[in-house]
Amino acid sequence: MSLLEVAGNNVAVDRKRVSSAYVPSLQVTQGQPAPIAANGGLSYMSFDRDGDAGTAKALEDALAQIAEGEGQRVVDMIDNAPPGRPIETRWGPAFRDYDACVDYIRATGMTAPEGGLALPLAYTVYERPTYSIVPSNALWCDPARAEIAKVLRKNEEQNRRRDLYFPHVMRDARRISEYHPGLSPNSPECMDRLGVSLAHLESKCRNFYDSAEVERVFYPEIEKLLLDFFPGAADALVYNHDVFDKDYAGDRTEDQDNKNPGVNARYVNLVHNDLNDNSGRVRCRELLTRNLRNFGRPQHYTEEEADRKMSRRFMSINLAKPMETVEQFPFVLCAWPSFADQPYITNYRIYDDRVGETTRFTHRADHEWYWFPRQTSTEVSMLKCYDSVADGSVSRWSFHTACIDPTAPAQARCRKNVVVRSFVFF
């Protein structure tokens, strides 16, 4: 029996039942190519089996793609490249190793404008949809699926090995008006045009490691900030958060049932966006109607009420606030116009009860990257993860990553910050 058959036999399927899953239509931005995605870009909700939200189909597709061997071919190409030398890709010279890319930047005399920085950024070079089985998925602990888990674990490792470092110039986001005359980084117009902006907040939250205090104090502060920042906003919902601190010595344990995200030791060092055309709407609707993984204010919308609320403009905004001035592992953002005509690559995150969709991008030398040098504890960087307006008149999203600042001193402290996720409704 094949792994695909084993996977199917371990899922209870009742094909006679009519699914009531919410299936959004794909709304590609005007002027943007169709995404690089499975099943023509359809949400996996389309393949719901007895309320599984398409998770069984997603797992089958993941195993089928692994069996095709294209992912292994890309890994082999990278592994067989001469060490220390650039790997010539269709997107330009790239490197397996961060330090080798830094050496290349210095050797070629790559420079940045005042306040900027030339540094390596990690992009995927695998132009196919990807699959990731989240750590909480029951598959990892199921003895009956041990062989499947082994195959998928290897694929998880290879996902990271299909990323390469490309040299890039980072601009100082506080100087956005120098690159876009008349545009202030502290304005909603900046979010509409570029998908990024900067806000100011004097938070009364004293302990960001206390998830209950963050929910009680910080969530309402951010909701007020969003309503004040965006003219015409009628409602804002902060629904969860993450804490990042590589050097944290306390308990890092995640406890979703008690709304505690734990403390992350790893910074996501890959160019990506948290949502896309499908997941922006799926995530919003499951928050409004089901409070699925909602750490914030409970929502009590019927499906019809949620549809009406989502028929108007709504956005997903991520906001990052440092606990202290950032010295190392800054959070960096890319402006929408520089990739608005580029297809995104869908990454499927398979849970037990849903399939999330995030996005990855291949490298372009003219991607317009920004950072906030030594971002302070009262500066809140904001990036758009989704906008329901798809006619090309506004940014749909930004993409972002963490990175290493090669100019920071060796003893520089790693970034300590809290990132909250929100929806803003108009």
Phi, psi and chi 1 to 4 in degrees:
 res  aa     phi    psi   chi1   chi2   chi3   chi4
   1 MET       -  133.8 -177.7  179.3  -67.3      -
   2 SER   -75.4  165.2   70.6      -      -      -
   3 LEU   -62.1  -34.6  -72.2  177.4      -      -
   4 LEU   -63.8  -39.0  -70.4  176.0      -      -
   5 GLU   -69.3  -39.4  -68.7  170.6  -36.9      -
   6 VAL   -61.9  -43.9  172.6      -      -      -
   7 ALA   -58.9  -44.5      -      -      -      -
   8 GLY   -65.5  -36.8      -      -      -      -
   9 ASN   -73.1  -13.8  -72.0  -18.1      -      -
  10 ASN   -97.6   12.0  -83.1  -84.1      -      -
  11 VAL  -124.3  127.5  178.4      -      -      -
  12 ALA   -73.7  122.3      -      -      -      -
  13 VAL  -126.0  129.3  178.4      -      -      -
  14 ASP  -123.6   93.9 -178.4   -5.6      -      -
  15 ARG   -75.4   -9.0  -59.7 -177.0 -176.0  -85.1
  16 LYS   -81.5  -21.3  -65.8 -178.3 -180.0  179.7
  17 ARG   -75.8  143.4  -69.2 -172.3   56.2  178.3
  18 VAL   -88.0  124.6  176.8      -      -      -
  19 SER   -74.8  141.0  170.8      -      -      -
  20 SER  -107.4   19.2   60.7      -      -      -
  21 ALA   -63.0  144.6      -      -      -      -
  22 TYR   -79.0  118.9  170.4   66.5      -      -
  23 VAL  -119.6  104.6 -178.3      -      -      -
  24 PRO   -75.3  150.5   29.6  -34.5      -      -
  25 SER   -81.6  145.2   58.9      -      -      -
  26 LEU   -70.6  124.5 -173.2   66.7      -      -
  27 GLN  -119.6   80.5  -65.0  178.2  -19.4      -
  28 VAL   -69.2  139.8  176.0      -      -      -
  29 THR   -60.7  139.0  -45.4      -      -      -
  30 GLN   -55.8  126.5 -175.2  172.9  -36.8      -
  31 GLY    91.4   -7.0      -      -      -      -
  32 GLN  -102.4  135.6 -172.4  173.8   41.3      -
  33 PRO   -64.0  162.1  -16.6   28.8      -      -
  34 ALA   -60.5  147.5      -      -      -      -
  35 PRO   -68.4  159.6   26.1  -35.1      -      -
  36 ILE   -86.7   99.0  -61.3  168.9      -      -
  37 ALA  -146.9  163.8      -      -      -      -
  38 ALA   -79.1  152.5      -      -      -      -
  39 ASN    55.2   38.1  -53.9  -57.6      -      -
  40 GLY    66.7   16.7      -      -      -      -
  41 GLY    91.2    0.7      -      -      -      -
  42 LEU   -61.3  142.4  -79.6  175.2      -      -
  43 SER   -65.6  144.8  167.3      -      -      -
  44 TYR   -65.5  -12.8  -90.0   99.7      -      -
  45 MET   -58.0  -25.1  -72.0  -72.3 -167.4      -
  46 SER   -64.4  -20.5  -51.8      -      -      -
  47 PHE  -110.6   27.3  -56.3   97.9      -      -
  48 ASP   -57.8  132.8  179.1   82.3      -      -
  49 ARG  -122.9  104.6  -59.8  175.4 -177.0  173.1
  50 ASP    55.3   41.7 -164.3   24.1      -      -
  51 GLY    84.0   14.7      -      -      -      -
  52 ASP   -88.6    1.9   78.5  -16.9      -      -
  53 ALA    60.0   24.3      -      -      -      -
  54 GLY    84.2   10.3      -      -      -      -
  55 THR   -66.4  -35.4   54.7      -      -      -
  56 ALA   -66.2  -43.6      -      -      -      -
  57 LYS   -63.8  -40.8  167.8   65.7  171.3  169.3
  58 ALA   -63.2  -40.6      -      -      -      -
  59 LEU   -65.3  -41.6 -179.2   57.7      -      -
  60 GLU   -61.7  -42.8  -68.7  167.7    5.9      -
  61 ASP   -66.2  -37.4  -74.0   -5.3      -      -
  62 ALA   -61.7  -46.2      -      -      -      -
  63 LEU   -66.6  -37.5  -67.9  168.2      -      -
  64 ALA   -65.0  -40.8      -      -      -      -
  65 GLN   -66.2  -41.1 -173.9 -174.4   80.9      -
  66 ILE   -59.6  -42.2  -67.1  167.9      -      -
  67 ALA   -64.2  -26.6      -      -      -      -
  68 GLU   -65.9  -30.4  -70.3  173.7    3.3      -
  69 GLY    89.6   -1.0      -      -      -      -
  70 GLU   -65.8  -38.3  176.3   61.2   17.2      -
  71 GLY   -61.8  -40.0      -      -      -      -
  72 GLN   -65.5  -37.2 -177.0   64.4   55.1      -
  73 ARG   -61.6  -41.2 -172.2 -163.0   65.8   78.5
  74 VAL   -66.1  -41.9  173.2      -      -      -
  75 VAL   -61.1  -43.6  169.7      -      -      -
  76 ASP   -63.4  -39.9  -67.7  -17.9      -      -
  77 MET   -59.9  -42.7  178.4  -86.7  -66.8      -
  78 ILE   -68.8  -44.4  -67.5  171.7      -      -
  79 ASP   -63.6  -32.4  -73.1  -12.0      -      -
  80 ASN   -87.5   -2.9  -67.1  -29.8      -      -
  81 ALA   -71.2  144.6      -      -      -      -
  82 PRO   -58.7  132.9  -21.3   31.6      -      -
  83 PRO   -65.7  142.4   22.3  -31.8      -      -
  84 GLY    83.3  -18.8      -      -      -      -
  85 ARG   -98.9  155.3  -66.7  172.4   54.7 -173.0
  86 PRO   -62.0  142.4  -18.9   30.1      -      -
  87 ILE   -92.7  117.5  -61.4  173.1      -      -
  88 GLU   -78.4  112.6  -64.6  -58.4  -32.1      -
  89 THR  -113.0  170.2   74.5      -      -      -
  90 ARG   -68.0  -12.1   56.3 -179.1  -68.6 -162.2
  91 TRP  -103.1    2.8  -53.3  -78.8      -      -
  92 GLY   117.4  177.6      -      -      -      -
  93 PRO   -67.0  138.0   22.9  -31.7      -      -
  94 ALA  -140.6  168.1      -      -      -      -
  95 PHE  -139.0  142.8  -62.7   83.6      -      -
  96 ARG   -71.6  -32.5  -75.1  175.9  -59.9 -163.4
  97 ASP  -109.2  132.6 -178.3   70.9      -      -
  98 TYR   -58.8  -48.6  173.3   89.3      -      -
  99 ASP   -62.7  -37.5  -69.4  -26.8      -      -
 100 ALA   -63.9  -35.9      -      -      -      -
 101 CYS   -69.3  -38.3 -168.4      -      -      -
 102 VAL   -60.8  -44.2  169.9      -      -      -
 103 ASP   -59.6  -40.6  -69.0  -18.2      -      -
 104 TYR   -63.8  -43.4  175.9   84.7      -      -
 105 ILE   -59.3  -43.6  -71.8  170.4      -      -
 106 ARG   -69.6  -40.8  -69.2  170.7  177.9  163.5
 107 ALA   -67.3  -31.7      -      -      -      -
 108 THR   -89.7   -2.6   55.7      -      -      -
 109 GLY    69.9   27.5      -      -      -      -
 110 MET   -64.8  127.0 -168.1  172.4  179.1      -
 111 THR  -122.9  164.5   59.8      -      -      -
 112 ALA  -127.8  155.4      -      -      -      -
 113 PRO   -67.1  169.6   23.6  -32.2      -      -
 114 GLU   -55.5  132.7 -173.3  174.6   -5.9      -
 115 GLY    84.0   -7.0      -      -      -      -
 116 GLY   -97.1 -172.8      -      -      -      -
 117 LEU  -158.6  138.2 -175.1   64.3      -      -
 118 ALA  -102.4  125.4      -      -      -      -
 119 LEU  -158.5  165.0   80.4  174.3      -      -
 120 PRO   -79.4  141.8  -13.6   29.5      -      -
 121 LEU  -127.9  141.7  -67.8 -180.0      -      -
 122 ALA   -91.9  125.2      -      -      -      -
 123 TYR  -122.9  155.1  -73.8   78.4      -      -
 124 THR   -73.8  148.9 -176.1      -      -      -
 125 VAL  -119.3   18.8  -68.5      -      -      -
 126 TYR  -107.4  101.7 -174.4   48.9      -      -
 127 GLU   -88.8   55.7 -139.9  168.0   10.4      -
 128 ARG  -139.2  155.9  -63.0  -82.2  -60.3  -85.3
 129 PRO   -61.2  147.8   19.0  -30.1      -      -
 130 THR  -123.0  161.5   52.1      -      -      -
 131 TYR  -129.7  139.8  -64.6   84.9      -      -
 132 SER  -136.8  125.4  177.9      -      -      -
 133 ILE   -90.5  116.2  -42.3  -58.2      -      -
 134 VAL   -65.7  153.6  -58.8      -      -      -
 135 PRO   -58.1  -28.8  -26.3   35.1      -      -
 136 SER   -80.7   -6.1   62.2      -      -      -
 137 ASN   -62.8  133.3 -165.6  -58.5      -      -
 138 ALA   -62.4  -19.1      -      -      -      -
 139 LEU   -54.8  -38.4  175.9  146.4      -      -
 140 TRP   -63.7  -23.5  -60.6  119.2      -      -
 141 CYS  -109.5    9.5  -58.6      -      -      -
 142 ASP   -96.3  109.8 -176.3   -6.4      -      -
 143 PRO   -57.9  -31.3  -21.3   32.7      -      -
 144 ALA   -68.9  -17.5      -      -      -      -
 145 ARG  -117.6   28.1  -66.2 -172.6  -75.5  178.0
 146 ALA   -61.4  -39.5      -      -      -      -
 147 GLU   -68.4  -38.3  -74.0  -58.1  -49.6      -
 148 ILE   -63.0  -44.8  -67.3  174.3      -      -
 149 ALA   -59.0  -38.6      -      -      -      -
 150 LYS   -63.0  -44.8 -177.4  177.7  178.7 -179.0
 151 VAL   -63.9  -44.0  170.3      -      -      -
 152 LEU   -70.0  -34.5  -67.8  169.0      -      -
 153 ARG   -64.6  -40.3 -172.1  169.2  -71.4  109.4
 154 LYS   -63.0  -39.8  179.7 -178.9  178.2 -178.6
 155 ASN   -65.4  -37.7 -173.7   62.5      -      -
 156 GLU   -58.6  -43.6  -65.8  -76.0  -31.7      -
 157 GLU   -64.8  -39.2  -64.3  168.4   -3.0      -
 158 GLN   -72.5  -26.5  -69.6 -171.1  -28.2      -
 159 ASN   -54.2  -44.7  -85.6  -21.0      -      -
 160 ARG   -70.0  -30.6  -68.5 -172.8  -70.6  -87.1
 161 ARG   -78.4   -7.0  -66.9  169.7   62.3 -167.1
 162 ARG   -96.6   16.9  -68.9 -171.4  -75.7 -102.7
 163 ASP  -107.1  141.0  -54.5  -28.1      -      -
 164 LEU  -130.6  155.1  -68.5  175.6      -      -
 165 TYR   -88.7  132.6  -72.3  103.3      -      -
 166 PHE  -119.9  142.4  -70.0   81.8      -      -
 167 PRO   -72.8  138.3   25.2  -31.8      -      -
 168 HIS  -145.3  157.4 -103.9  -69.7      -      -
 169 VAL  -103.2  130.2  169.4      -      -      -
 170 MET  -103.1  132.0 -158.4   72.0   53.0      -
 171 ARG  -100.9  154.2  -62.5  174.2  176.2 -178.8
 172 ASP   -75.6  116.6 -176.7  -11.8      -      -
 173 ALA   -66.4  -23.0      -      -      -      -
 174 ARG   -70.7  -12.7  -61.3 -173.4 -171.7   94.8
 175 ARG  -106.0   21.5  -62.5  170.1  175.8 -102.6
 176 ILE   -53.8  -34.3  -84.0  175.8      -      -
 177 SER   -64.3  -21.2   59.5      -      -      -
 178 GLU   -74.4  -28.1  -62.6  177.0   13.6      -
 179 TYR   -96.1  -25.6  -53.1  108.5      -      -
 180 HIS  -131.1   86.0  -62.7  -87.8      -      -
 181 PRO   -52.3  133.0  -28.1   35.8      -      -
 182 GLY    85.6   -4.1      -      -      -      -
 183 LEU  -102.7  118.8 -172.0   63.9      -      -
 184 SER   -90.2  137.1  166.2      -      -      -
 185 PRO   -67.8  -14.1   24.1  -33.7      -      -
 186 ASN   -97.0   29.0  -52.2  101.1      -      -
 187 SER  -127.7  152.9   67.8      -      -      -
 188 PRO   -65.7  -25.9   22.0  -31.9      -      -
 189 GLU   -62.6  -34.4  -68.6   78.5   17.5      -
 190 CYS   -65.0  -39.5 -167.5      -      -      -
 191 MET   -65.4  -40.3 -176.9   64.4   75.2      -
 192 ASP   -65.5  -38.0  -88.6   -7.5      -      -
 193 ARG   -86.6  -42.4  -75.5 -179.8   56.9 -177.1
 194 LEU  -110.0  -19.4  -53.9 -175.4      -      -
 195 GLY    83.5    8.0      -      -      -      -
 196 VAL  -138.1  154.8  -57.2      -      -      -
 197 SER  -166.6  177.6   53.0      -      -      -
 198 LEU  -134.3  133.7 -178.9   67.2      -      -
 199 ALA  -124.3  169.6      -      -      -      -
 200 HIS  -119.2  136.6  178.6   85.3      -      -
 201 LEU  -149.0  127.3  177.3   64.8      -      -
 202 GLU  -100.6   91.2  -55.6  -88.2   -4.0      -
 203 SER   -77.8  145.4  177.0      -      -      -
 204 LYS   -94.0    0.3  -69.2 -177.6  170.2   57.8
 205 CYS   -73.7  126.1 -173.7      -      -      -
 206 ARG  -101.4  -23.6  -66.1  -66.2  171.2 -102.8
 207 ASN  -133.7   98.1 -176.8    6.4      -      -
 208 PHE   -78.9   -3.4  -73.0   97.9      -      -
 209 TYR   -88.3   -9.1  -59.0   98.6      -      -
 210 ASP   -96.1  100.4 -178.1  -17.9      -      -
 211 SER   -61.4  -32.3   59.0      -      -      -
 212 ALA   -66.7  -40.7      -      -      -      -
 213 GLU   -68.4  -38.5 -178.3  179.0  -11.4      -
 214 VAL   -60.2  -45.6  171.2      -      -      -
 215 GLU   -65.0  -42.1  179.5 -171.2  -13.4      -
 216 ARG   -73.6  -38.8 -175.8  179.7   68.3 -106.2
 217 VAL  -105.5  -49.6  177.8      -      -      -
 218 PHE   -76.3  -40.2 -166.2   55.9      -      -
 219 TYR   -56.2  -51.8  -79.1   23.9      -      -
 220 PRO   -61.3  -33.6  -23.7   34.4      -      -
 221 GLU   -62.6  -43.4  -69.4  177.0  -23.9      -
 222 ILE   -69.4  -39.1  -66.7  -64.7      -      -
 223 GLU   -61.0  -41.8  -70.8  175.6  -13.7      -
 224 LYS   -65.4  -41.6 -177.1  178.4 -175.0  -56.8
 225 LEU   -57.0  -45.6 -178.3  155.5      -      -
 226 LEU   -64.9  -42.8  -70.1  165.6      -      -
 227 LEU   -66.2  -35.4  -68.7  172.6      -      -
 228 ASP   -74.1  -31.9  -69.0  -17.1      -      -
 229 PHE   -75.8  -40.1 -167.5   86.6      -      -
 230 PHE  -103.1  111.0  -68.0  105.8      -      -
 231 PRO   -60.3  136.5  -19.2   30.5      -      -
 232 GLY    86.1   -5.4      -      -      -      -
 233 ALA   -67.5  132.3      -      -      -      -
 234 ALA  -102.0  -24.7      -      -      -      -
 235 ASP  -157.9  147.3 -173.8   21.1      -      -
 236 ALA  -137.3  137.1      -      -      -      -
 237 LEU  -127.7  114.5  171.7   65.4      -      -
 238 VAL   -90.1  124.7  171.2      -      -      -
 239 TYR  -118.2  -17.5   60.1   87.9      -      -
 240 ASN  -165.2  177.0   68.3   26.5      -      -
 241 HIS  -153.8  163.8   72.9  -78.9      -      -
 242 ASP  -130.9  148.0  -83.8  -44.8      -      -
 243 VAL  -113.8  132.7  175.8      -      -      -
 244 PHE  -118.1  124.6  -67.2   85.9      -      -
 245 ASP  -162.8  100.2 -177.1   -5.8      -      -
 246 LYS   -62.5  -30.8 -175.5  175.8 -176.9  -68.4
 247 ASP   -97.3    7.0  -60.0  -39.3      -      -
 248 TYR   -62.7  131.8 -176.7   65.5      -      -
 249 ALA  -102.4   -3.0      -      -      -      -
 250 GLY   -88.4 -162.6      -      -      -      -
 251 ASP   -75.6  122.1 -176.9    6.6      -      -
 252 ARG   -95.7    1.7  -62.9 -177.8  178.4  -86.0
 253 THR   -58.4  130.8  -53.9      -      -      -
 254 GLU   -84.9  136.6  175.3 -176.2  -21.6      -
 255 ASP  -138.8   86.9 -176.0   -3.6      -      -
 256 GLN   -61.6  -35.8  -71.6  -75.1  -28.4      -
 257 ASP   -61.5  -32.6  -68.8  -22.6      -      -
 258 ASN  -104.3   21.6  -69.9  -51.9      -      -
 259 LYS    58.7   34.9  -58.3 -177.9  179.3 -179.2
 260 ASN  -113.5  111.0 -179.1    2.2      -      -
 261 PRO   -77.6   -5.1   31.9  -36.1      -      -
 262 GLY    76.1 -164.8      -      -      -      -
 263 VAL  -128.0  120.8  178.7      -      -      -
 264 ASN   -78.3  131.4  -74.2  -76.7      -      -
 265 ALA   -94.3  -16.7      -      -      -      -
 266 ARG  -110.8  136.5  -66.4  178.3   59.7 -176.1
 267 TYR   -97.6  135.2  -52.4   94.0      -      -
 268 VAL   -72.3  103.4 -178.7      -      -      -
 269 ASN   -99.5   63.5 -173.1   20.7      -      -
 270 LEU  -157.1  134.1  175.5   66.8      -      -
 271 VAL   -63.8  122.4  170.3      -      -      -
 272 HIS  -161.9  170.5   70.8  -74.6      -      -
 273 ASN  -132.5  149.0 -179.8   39.4      -      -
 274 ASP   -78.1  -20.8  -67.7   -1.7      -      -
 275 LEU  -136.1  178.9  -62.8  170.8      -      -
 276 ASN  -155.9 -165.4   66.3    9.4      -      -
 277 ASP   -54.4  -44.2  -67.9  -61.4      -      -
 278 ASN   -77.8  -54.4  -72.0  -32.4      -      -
 279 SER   -70.5  -23.4   57.0      -      -      -
 280 GLY   -59.4  -40.6      -      -      -      -
 281 ARG   -84.8  -38.3  -82.0  167.4  -68.1  151.8
 282 VAL   -61.8  -45.8  169.6      -      -      -
 283 ARG   -63.1  -41.0 -170.9   72.3 -174.3   99.4
 284 CYS   -63.3  -45.4 -176.3      -      -      -
 285 ARG   -69.5  -36.2 -156.9  169.5 -172.1  -85.3
 286 GLU   -72.5  -23.8   65.4 -169.1   14.0      -
 287 LEU   -72.1  -45.2  -75.8  166.4      -      -
 288 LEU   -68.3  -37.2  -65.2  177.3      -      -
 289 THR  -102.1  -23.9   60.7      -      -      -
 290 ARG  -125.9   -9.8  -60.8  167.3   54.3 -160.7
 291 ASN    55.0   34.1  -75.7  -62.1      -      -
 292 LEU   -68.2  118.1 -173.3   61.9      -      -
 293 ARG    52.1   42.4  -63.9  179.6  178.9   85.1
 294 ASN   -99.2  113.2  177.5   19.7      -      -
 295 PHE   -88.4   -9.5  -69.7    7.2      -      -
 296 GLY   -98.0 -147.8      -      -      -      -
 297 ARG   -62.9  130.0  -68.5  179.7  -69.5  114.6
 298 PRO   -61.2  141.2  -21.4   32.4      -      -
 299 GLN  -110.8  145.4  -55.9  -65.0  -68.2      -
 300 HIS  -132.6   44.6  -56.5  -74.1      -      -
 301 TYR   -87.7  139.4  -71.0   83.9      -      -
 302 THR   -74.4  168.0   65.2      -      -      -
 303 GLU   -60.6  -39.7  -67.4 -177.0   -2.5      -
 304 GLU   -66.8  -40.9  -67.5   75.8   14.6      -
 305 GLU   -66.2  -39.2  -70.1  168.2  -20.0      -
 306 ALA   -63.9  -40.7      -      -      -      -
 307 ASP   -60.5  -41.1  -72.4  -18.4      -      -
 308 ARG   -66.4  -42.5  -75.2 -163.7  -65.5  -88.7
 309 LYS   -63.8  -38.5 -170.2  176.6 -175.9   74.3
 310 MET   -83.7   -4.2  -66.8  171.0   61.8      -
 311 SER   -76.8  -17.7   68.0      -      -      -
 312 ARG   -94.5  173.1  -57.3 -175.1  -62.7  -85.0
 313 ARG   -64.6  137.2 -176.1 -172.4 -175.0 -173.3
 314 PHE  -145.3  154.5   63.8   96.6      -      -
 315 MET  -133.9  152.4  -59.6 -174.8  -61.8      -
 316 SER  -107.4  125.6  173.1      -      -      -
 317 ILE  -123.6  130.6  -55.4  -70.0      -      -
 318 ASN   -98.5  137.1  -79.9   13.3      -      -
 319 LEU  -126.9  131.7  -55.2   95.2      -      -
 320 ALA  -120.2  121.8      -      -      -      -
 321 LYS  -120.9  121.1 -170.4 -162.2  101.7   60.9
 322 PRO   -69.1  152.2  -16.3   30.0      -      -
 323 MET   -84.6  -23.1  -58.1  178.5 -155.1      -
 324 GLU  -152.0  166.2   61.1 -175.5   24.2      -
 325 THR   -55.2  129.6  -61.2      -      -      -
 326 VAL   -74.2  127.7  175.7      -      -      -
 327 GLU  -110.8  -35.9  -63.9 -177.9   -1.8      -
 328 GLN  -143.1  154.4 -174.5   54.4  -78.0      -
 329 PHE    61.0   54.0  -72.0  105.6      -      -
 330 PRO   -65.7  158.5   25.2  -34.9      -      -
 331 PHE   -96.5  122.5 -169.8   60.9      -      -
 332 VAL  -123.5  150.9  -61.6      -      -      -
 333 LEU  -131.2  146.7  -40.2  169.9      -      -
 334 CYS  -113.3  136.5 -168.2      -      -      -
 335 ALA   -79.6  136.5      -      -      -      -
 336 TRP   -51.7  -48.0  161.5 -103.0      -      -
 337 PRO   -58.6  -25.9  -23.9   34.7      -      -
 338 SER   -77.3   -8.2   65.6      -      -      -
 339 PHE  -138.0   16.0   63.5   92.3      -      -
 340 ALA   -63.9  -23.8      -      -      -      -
 341 ASP  -103.5   18.8   62.1  -15.9      -      -
 342 GLN  -109.3  131.9  180.0  176.1   -0.6      -
 343 PRO   -69.9  140.0   26.7  -33.8      -      -
 344 TYR   -88.8  161.2   59.8   78.8      -      -
 345 ILE  -109.7  123.4  -56.1  167.9      -      -
 346 THR   -81.2  133.2  -59.7      -      -      -
 347 ASN  -112.2  123.0  175.2   57.7      -      -
 348 TYR   -97.0  124.0  -61.6   99.6      -      -
 349 ARG  -104.1  111.6  -67.3  177.4   54.1   78.8
 350 ILE   -94.8  112.1  -54.6  175.6      -      -
 351 TYR   -96.5 -178.1  -62.6   78.6      -      -
 352 ASP   -73.7  -28.1  -71.8  -42.2      -      -
 353 ASP  -125.1    6.1   56.6   -7.5      -      -
 354 ARG  -165.9  162.6   60.6 -168.9  -72.3  -95.9
 355 VAL  -121.7  105.9 -178.6      -      -      -
 356 GLY   -77.4  157.0      -      -      -      -
 357 GLU  -128.3  119.6  -65.2 -173.9   27.2      -
 358 THR  -113.5  179.2   62.9      -      -      -
 359 THR  -133.2  151.7   54.3      -      -      -
 360 ARG  -128.4  165.4  -60.9  175.8  179.8 -179.0
 361 PHE  -140.2  148.2  -62.2   81.7      -      -
 362 THR   -86.5  161.6   50.7      -      -      -
 363 HIS   -71.4  144.8  167.8  -94.1      -      -
 364 ARG  -137.0  138.1  -82.2 -174.5  177.2  178.8
 365 ALA   -65.4  -25.4      -      -      -      -
 366 ASP   -97.2   15.0   58.1   -6.0      -      -
 367 HIS   -59.2  132.6  -78.9  160.3      -      -
 368 GLU   -96.0   95.1 -171.6  177.4  -29.7      -
 369 TRP   -95.8  143.6  -78.7  100.1      -      -
 370 TYR  -132.4  151.0  -71.1   96.0      -      -
 371 TRP  -142.5  167.4   73.9  -41.5      -      -
 372 PHE  -113.7   95.9  -63.0   95.6      -      -
 373 PRO   -56.2  128.2  -20.3   31.0      -      -
 374 ARG    50.0   53.4  -65.6 -174.7   61.6   81.6
 375 GLN   -56.6  131.6 -177.1 -179.4   -7.9      -
 376 THR   -92.7  172.5   69.6      -      -      -
 377 SER   -72.6  -11.8   62.0      -      -      -
 378 THR  -102.9    0.1   60.6      -      -      -
 379 GLU   -98.3  126.5  -68.6 -179.7  -49.3      -
 380 VAL  -112.2  111.7 -179.3      -      -      -
 381 SER   -81.6  138.0   54.9      -      -      -
 382 MET  -124.1  136.0  -55.2  167.2   62.7      -
 383 LEU  -136.2  145.2   67.3   98.4      -      -
 384 LYS   -88.7  128.2 -174.2 -175.1  -68.3 -174.0
 385 CYS  -100.5  -20.2  -70.5      -      -      -
 386 TYR  -165.5  144.6  173.9   80.8      -      -
 387 ASP  -138.6  132.3 -163.8  -43.9      -      -
 388 SER   -73.4  -15.3   63.3      -      -      -
 389 VAL   -78.1  117.0  175.8      -      -      -
 390 ALA  -116.3   13.9      -      -      -      -
 391 ASP   -87.6    5.6   62.5    6.4      -      -
 392 GLY    87.1   -0.7      -      -      -      -
 393 SER   -78.9  -19.9   61.9      -      -      -
 394 VAL  -137.3  164.8  -61.0      -      -      -
 395 SER   -63.1  142.0   61.5      -      -      -
 396 ARG   -88.2  -37.7  -72.1  -60.0  -57.8  -77.1
 397 TRP  -167.1  170.2   39.8   66.3      -      -
 398 SER  -110.5  169.5  168.1      -      -      -
 399 PHE  -125.1  164.2   53.8   75.8      -      -
 400 HIS  -154.4  170.9   56.5  -78.4      -      -
 401 THR  -166.4  166.3 -177.5      -      -      -
 402 ALA   -92.3  160.6      -      -      -      -
 403 CYS  -152.1  168.7   64.3      -      -      -
 404 ILE   -98.2  131.1  -59.2  170.5      -      -
 405 ASP   -87.8  105.9  178.9   -4.9      -      -
 406 PRO   -69.8  -12.0   25.9  -32.8      -      -
 407 THR   -91.8   -8.5   67.0      -      -      -
 408 ALA   -72.1  145.4      -      -      -      -
 409 PRO   -63.7  156.6   20.4  -30.6      -      -
 410 ALA   -59.0  -31.7      -      -      -      -
 411 GLN   -90.7   10.0   68.4  -85.0   16.3      -
 412 ALA   -59.4  139.0      -      -      -      -
 413 ARG   -75.4  142.2  -66.3 -169.9  -62.5  -92.1
 414 CYS   -73.1  151.9  -64.8      -      -      -
 415 ARG   -56.9  132.7  166.4  165.6   50.2   93.4
 416 LYS  -119.0  112.1  -59.6  178.1 -178.1  179.7
 417 ASN  -152.6  167.3   73.6  -29.2      -      -
 418 VAL  -117.4  134.5   57.6      -      -      -
 419 VAL  -116.2  123.1  176.4      -      -      -
 420 VAL  -110.6  149.5  -64.3      -      -      -
 421 ARG  -113.9  140.5  -61.6  174.7 -176.8   86.4
 422 SER  -146.9  163.1   71.5      -      -      -
 423 PHE  -122.5  139.9  -83.4   96.9      -      -
 424 VAL  -118.6  130.4 -178.0      -      -      -
 425 PHE  -115.7  142.5  -58.8   89.9      -      -
 426 PHE  -116.1      -  -66.2   83.9      -      -
